[in-house]
């Protein structure tokens, strides 16, 4: 992964690029008087980057600005689900199924919405429980797909509100959380099931279809 910071400042002369990473050194004696600083910042940053296995580098042009950058190898810890395209092609369409997707993470929202659209579902989206509650009161849905941890109103609080006026609409918890007696706890809060993140598209489809058919 590459990290870089670009500025449009005064720039650094080519002959000074090799010394600016040294302790208590700045590119120009005037810099300290005009801008402050002790000349330690870049030295500290280079040592931190070095401990991560990278090298802090710079490219600059006087009067135009500088770019400080480094590359590091980082472990990728998120579980990746790979589903063969052939497996997705044969899935039954969900044409006309009205789904309220509630998710505060923009990436998760985008991925889930893409698959739901590809299956023909009709989708409304909400970034938190409060927005979802407002939408739910405006029109009926065939299924709710709800994240558990959200700002303003979390998934459990949302379902408590929903169950006060609709005991039957299926609700699937969309969550990365795993804890003891999770299924029983979610049922007590009005959920019909749950879907782990990161999710398998075929599993999402299967669970949606199962609860719609039951309904």
DRENGU-410393 format. One record per atom (N, C-alpha, C, O, CB): x, y, z. Coordinates in steps of 0.2 Angstrom, whole numbers, plus 5000, padded with zeros to 4 digits. Glycine has a CB too. Example, Ala and Ser with C-alpha at 12.3 -4.5 7.8 and 13.67 -1.06 7.14 Angstrom:
BEGIN
506649725039/506249785039/506649845039/507149835042/505749785045/506449895035/506849955036/506450005039/506750065040/507049975029/
***
This chain:
BEGIN
500449945000/500050005000/500450065000/500950065004/499550005006/500350114996/500650174996/500350234999/499750244998/500850194988/500650275004/500350325007/500750385004/501350385004/500450325015/500450445003/500750505000/500350565003/499750565003/500850504993/500750615004/500550685006/500850735001/501450735000/500750705013/500350774998/500550814993/500350884995/499850904997/500250804986/500850934994/500751004996/500851054990/501151034985/501051025002/500651114991/500751164986/501151224989/501051274987/500151194982/501651204993/502051254997/502651274993/502651284987/502251225003/503151294997/503751334994/504251284990/504651304987/504151374999/504151214992/504551174988/505251164992/505451204996/504651184981/505651114989/506351104992/506851104986/506651064981/506351044996/507351134987/507851134982/508151064981/508251024986/508451184983/508351044975/508650974974/509250954979/509250894981/508850964967/509651004980/510250984984/510050974991/510550954995/510751044983/509550994993/509350995000/508850935002/508750915008/508951055003/508650894997/508250834998/508550785002/508150745006/508050804991/509250775002/509550725005/509650735013/509750695017/510150705002/509650795015/509750815022/509150835026/509250835032/510250875022/508550845023/507950865027/507750815032/507350825036/507450885022/507950745031/507750695035/508150685041/508050645046/507650625031/508750725041/509150725047/508950765053/508550815052/509850755045/509050745059/508850775065/509050845065/509650865064/509050735071/508550895067/508750965068/508950995062/509351045062/509250975074/508750975056/508951005050/508351025046/507850985045/509350955046/508351085043/507751105039/508151135032/508751145032/507351165042/507751135027/507951155021/508351215020/508751225016/507451145015/508051265024/508351335024/508351365031/507851355035/507951375019/508851405032/508851435039/508351485040/508051495046/509551475040/508051505035/507451555035/506851515037/506351545040/507351595029/506851455036/506151415038/506051415045/505451425047/506251345036/506451405049/506351405057/506051475059/505651485063/506951395060/506451535056/506151595058/505451615056/505051645059/506651645056/505351595050/504751615046/504151565048/503551585049/504851615039/504251495048/503751455049/503751415056/503251385058/503751405044/504351415060/504351385066/504651305065/504751295059/503751385070/504651265070/504851195069/505551185072/505951235072/504751175062/505651125073/506351115076/506751065071/507351055072/506251075082/506451045066/506851005061/506850925063/507250895061/507551025060/506350905068/506350845070/505750805066/505750735066/506250835077/505250835064/504650805061/504850745056/504550695057/504250855058/505150765051/505350715045/505750665048/505750605046/505650755040/506250675052/506650625055/506250575059/506350515058/507250655060/505850595063/505350555067/504950515062/504850445063/504950595072/504650545057/504250505052/504650455049/504350395048/503950555047/505250475047/505650415043/505750355047/505750305045/506250455041/505850375054/506050315058/505350275059/505450215060/506250345065/504850305060/504150265061/504050225054/503850165055/503550315062/504150255049/504050215042/504550155042/504350105039/504150265036/505150175044/505650115044/505450055048/505550005046/506350145046/505150075054/504950015058/504349975055/504249925057/504750045065/504050005050/503449975047/503749935041/503349905037/502950025045/504349945039/504649915034/504649955027/504749925022/504349845032/504550015028/504650055022/505150115022/505550115027/503950095021/505150155017/505650205017/505250275015/504950275010/506250195012/505350325019/505050385018/505450425012/506050435013/504950435024/505050445007/505450475001/505050545000/504550555002/505450434995/505450584996/505150644994/505350664987/505850644984/505350704999/504850694983/505050734977/504750804977/504250814980/504750694971/505150854975/504950914976/505250964970/505750944967/505150944983/504851024970/505151074965/505051144968/504451154970/504751064958/505551174969/505451244972/504951284969/504851294963/506151284972/504551314973/504051364971/503351324969/502851354968/504251394965/503351254969/502751224966/502551174972/501951154972/502951184960/502951144976/502751104981/503051034982/503551024978/501951084980/502850994986/503250934988/502750874988/502150884990/503650934994/503050814987/502650754988/503050704993/503650684991/502450714982/502850694999/503150645003/502750575003/502150575003/503150665010/503150525002/502750455001/503150395003/503750405004/502550454993/502850345005/503150285006/502650225005/502050225005/503350285014/503050165003/502650105002/502750055008/503350045010/502850074995/502250025010/502349965015/501849905013/501349915010/502149995022/502149855015/501749785015/501349785021/501649775026/502149725013/500649775020/500249765026/499849705026/499649685020/499749825027/499649675031/499249615031/498549625030/498249675032/499349575037/498249595025/497549605024/497149555028/497149495026/497349595016/496749575033/496449535038/495749515036/495449475039/496549555045/495349565032/494649545031/494549485027/494949475022/494349605027/494149445029/493949385025/493649395018/493149445018/493449335029/493949365013/493649385007/493249315004/493549265004/494249395002/492649335002/492249274999/492249274992/492149334989/491549285002/492449224989/492449214982/491849164979/491849114981/493149194979/491449194975/490849154973/490949144966/490949194962/490149184975/490949084963/490949074956/490349114952/489749114955/490949004954/490449144946/489949184943/489349134941/488849154941/490249214937/489549074939/489049024937/488549014943/487948994941/489448954935/488749014949/488349004955/487849064955/487249044957/488748994961/488049124954/487649174954/487149184948/486549214949/488049244955/487349164942/486849164937/486249124937/485749144935/487249144930/486249074941/485649034942/485149054947/484749014948/485848964942/485349104951/484949124956/484249154954/484249184949/485249174961/483749134958/483049154956/483049234956/483249264961/482549124960/482649264952/482549334952/482149354958/481649314960/482249364945/482249414961/481849444966/481449504964/481349554967/482249464972/481249494958/480849554954/480249574959/479849534960/480649534947/480249644960/479649664964/479649664971/479249684975/479049634961/480149624974/480249614981/480449684984/481049704982/480749554983/480149714989/480349774992/480749764998/480549735003/479649814993/481349794998/481849785003/482049845006/482249895002/482449735000/482049855012/482349915015/483049895018/483149855022/481949945021/483649925015/484249905017/484549965021/484650015019/484749895010/484749945027/484949995032/485649975034/485849925037/484549995039/486150025032/486850005033/487250075033/487150115029/487149965027/487650085038/488050145039/488650145035/488950205035/488150165046/488950095033/489550085030/489450095022/489050055019/489950025031/489750145019/489550155012/489850105007/489450085002/489950225010/490350065009/490650015005/490149955005/489949925000/491349995007/489949935011/489449875012/488849895009/488549855006/489349865020/488549955009/487949975006/488049964999/487549944996/487750045008/488549994996/488649984989/488649914986/488349904981/489250024986/489049874989/489049804987/488449764988/488149734983/489649764991/488049774994/487449744995/486949764990/486549724987/487149755002/486849834988/486449864984/486549834977/486049824973/486449934984/487149824975/487349804968/487049734967/486749724962/488049804967/487049684972/486849624971/486049624971/485749584967/487049574976/485749664976/485049664976/484749694970/484249664967/484849704982/485049744967/484849764960/484849714955/484449714951/485249834959/485449674955/485549634950/485049574950/484849544945/486249604950/484749564956/484149514956/483449544955/482949504956/484249484963/483449604954/482849634952/482449664958/481849684957/482349584949/482749664964/482349684970/482249764969/482649794966/482749664976/481749784973/481549854973/481849884980/481649854985/480849874973/482349924980/482749944986/482650014988/482650064984/483449924985/482550024995/482650084998/483250085003/483350025006/482050115001/483650135004/484250125008/484250185013/483950235012/484850135004/484550165019/484550215025/485250205028/485450145029/483950205030/485550255030/486250255033/486250245040/486750245043/486650315031/485650255043/485550245051/484850225052/484350225048/485750305055/484750205058/484050175060/483550235060/482950215059/484150145067/483750295062/483250345062/482950355055/482350365054/483550415065/483350365050/483150375043/482750315041/482250315037/483750375038/482950255043/482550195041/481850195044/481350175041/482950125043/481850215050/481150215054/480750265050/480150255049/481250235061/480950325048/480550365044/480350335037/479750345036/480950435043/480750305034/480550275028/480050215029/479650205025/481250245024/480150175034/479750125035/478950145037/478550105035/479950085042/478950205039/478250225041/477950255035/477350265035/478250285046/478250265029/478050295023/477750245018/477250255014/478550335020/478050185018/477750135013/477950065016/478450055020/478150145007/477550015014/477749945016/478349905013/478549925007/477049895015/478649865016/479149825013/479049745014/478649725019/479849845017/479349705010/479349635011/479849605015/479849555018/479349605004/480449645016/480949625020/481449685022/481549725018/481349565017/481649675028/482149725031/482849695032/482949635035/481949755038/483349725029/484049705030/484449755034/484549805031/484449685023/484549745040/484749795045/485449785048/485549725051/484149795050/485849825048/486449825051/486349835059/485849875061/486949885049/486749805063/486549815070/486849875074/486549905078/486849755074/487449895072/487849955075/487850015070/488150015065/488549935077/487450065072/487350125068/487250185073/487050175078/486750115063/487450245070/487350305074/486650325074/486150295071/487750365071/486450365079/485750385080/485250335083/484950345088/485450415074/485150285079/484750225081/485050165079/485150155072/484050235079/485250115083/485550055081/484950005078/484350015079/485950025086/485249945076/484749895073/484249875077/483649865076/485149845070/484449855084/483949825088/483449885090/482849865091/484349805095/483649945091/483149995093/482650005087/482050015088/483550065095/482950005081/482450005075/481949955075/481349965074/482950005069/482149895076/481749835076/481149845082/480649815081/482049765077/481349865087/480949875093/480349925090/479749915092/481249905099/480549975087/480050025084/479549985079/478949995079/480350085081/479949955075/479549915069/479049865072/478449865069/480049885064/479249835077/478849775079/478249805083/477749775084/479149735084/478249865085/477649905088/477049905083/476449915085/477849965091/477249915077/476749925072/476649865066/476149865063/476849985068/477149825066/477149775061/477549715064/478149715065/477549795055/477149655066/477449605069/477749545064/478049505066/476949565074/477549555058/477649505053/478249515048/478449465045/477049495050/478349575047/478849595041/479549555043/479749575048/478949665040/479849515039/480449485040/481049535041/481049585037/480649435035/481449525046/482049565047/482649525048/482649475052/481949615053/483149535044/483749505044/484349545047/484449605044/483949475037/484649525052/485249565055/485849565050/486049505048/485349545062/486049615048/486649625043/487249645048/487349705049/486549675037/487649595050/488149615055/488849575055/488849515052/487849595062/489349605057/490049575058/490149545065/490649515066/490549625056/489649565069/489749545076/489549465077/489149435074/489249585081/489949435082/489849365083/489849365091/490449385094/490349315080/489349345094/489349335102/488949275104/488549245100/489149405105/489049255110/488749205113/487949205113/487649265114/488949185120/487649155111/486849155111/486649215106/486049245107/486549165118/486949225101/486849275096/486149265093/485749315093/487349285091/486049205091/485349195087/484749205092/484249235090/485349125084/484849175098/484249185103/484149265104/483649285105/484449145109/484749295105/484649365107/484349405101/483949455103/485349395108/484549395095/484249425089/483549415089/483149455087/484649415083/483349355090/482649335090/482249375095/481649395094/482549255091/482449385101/482149415106/482049495104/481549525106/482549415113/482449515100/482449585098/482049595091/482049645088/483149615097/481749535089/481249545083/481549525077/481249525072/481049615083/482149495076/482549475070/482349405068/482149365073/483249485070/482249395062/482049325060/482749285058/482649225057/481649325054/483249315057/483849285056/484449335055/484349395057/483849245049/485049315053/485649355052/486049335047/486049275044/486049365059/486449385044/486849375038/487549405040/487549465042/486649405032/488049365040/488749395042/489049435037/488949425031/489149335044/489449485039/489849525035/490549505036/490749495042/489749605036/490949495031/490749505024/490349445021/490449385024/491449505019/489849455017/489349405016/489449375009/489849405005/488649445016/489249315008/489249285002/488549294998/488049295001/489249205003/488649324992/488049344989/487449284988/486849294989/488149364982/487749224987/487249174986/486849154993/486349134993/487549104984/487249164999/486949155005/486449215007/485949205009/487449155011/486649275005/486149335005/485449315002/484949325004/486449395003/485549294995/484949274991/484549224994/483949224995/485249254984/484949174997/484549115000/484149135006/483549115007/485049055002/484449175010/484049195016/483549245015/482949235018/484549225021/483649285010/483049335008/482449295005/481949305007/483249385003/482649245001/482149204998/481749165003/481149155002/482449154992/482149135007/481849095013/481249125017/480749105018/482349065017/481449195019/481049225023/480449255019/479849265022/481349285027/480549275013/479949295009/479449245007/478849255008/480249325002/479749185006/479249125005/478849115011/478349095010/479749065002/479249115017/478849095023/478349145024/477749135026/479349095029/478449215022/477949265023/477349245019/476849285019/478249335022/
***
